[in-house]
Each structure stands twice: as C-alpha cells, then as structure tokens.
Amino acid sequence: MNPILTALAIALGISFLGNAFLGNAYLNQRDAATTVKTETVYVQAAAKECSKGTEAMATAAAKNASAAAPKRRAAASEAARHDAKADEILAAPPAVPGDACKSADAAVDAWWAARSKP
C-alpha cells in the first residue's frame, strides 16, 4: 500500500474519531445548557410566587396591626392602671408593724376584697 494513502487513511480515521468526540461533547453541553435554562425558569417562577406570598403576608400583617392598635392602647392603659395600684400597695405601710406575715395576709385580704367589688 502507498504510504501516502496509509497516512491519509490514518489522518481521516483520527479526524473521524475527533469529530465524533467533539460532536458528543457538544451534545452533552447542549443538554446541560437546556437543563440549566429549564431549571432557571422553574426557580424564577418559584421565587415570584414566594414574593407574592410574602407581599400578601405583609399586607395582612399591616391590616392586623392597624386592627390591633386600639386593643394595644387599651391594654397599655390597663397595665399602667395596674402598675399604679401595685405601687400604691407596695408603698403602703405594713398593716401589722413587726410581723411581715400578718401584714402580707392583711394586704392580700384587702386586695381580694377590692377585687371582688364590681
């Protein structure tokens, strides 16, 4: 056989194998790129839905906060009234000087009596 034809056949075989390898590599990269694009679309859709849900929750929270504002103010007023009453009880002199237990019993009895009044 002619050495030029042999070299040409070997070169053609190497070229064929190289083209097959590059074609396979191209197809794998194309499939990977398609997968990434598809996943990106799904992730973006999920992120948009999450944002919509978060916005809906923020709107509901603002509505609930405005509805609860009068109740919070009333609770703060009631707490201030209770704080003032506690300060009054703690500042009162002992009912039975020298006996902390009897003084505490008297204070609790007075508290219960005041609490039972309408």
Secondary structure, DSSP 8 states (H G I E B T S, - for coil): --HHHHHHHHHHHHHHHHHHHHHHHHHHHHHHHHHHHHHHHHHHHHHHHHHHHHHHHHHHHHHHHHHHHHHHHHHHHHHHHHHHHHHHHHHS--SSTT-HHHHHHHHHHHHHHHHH--
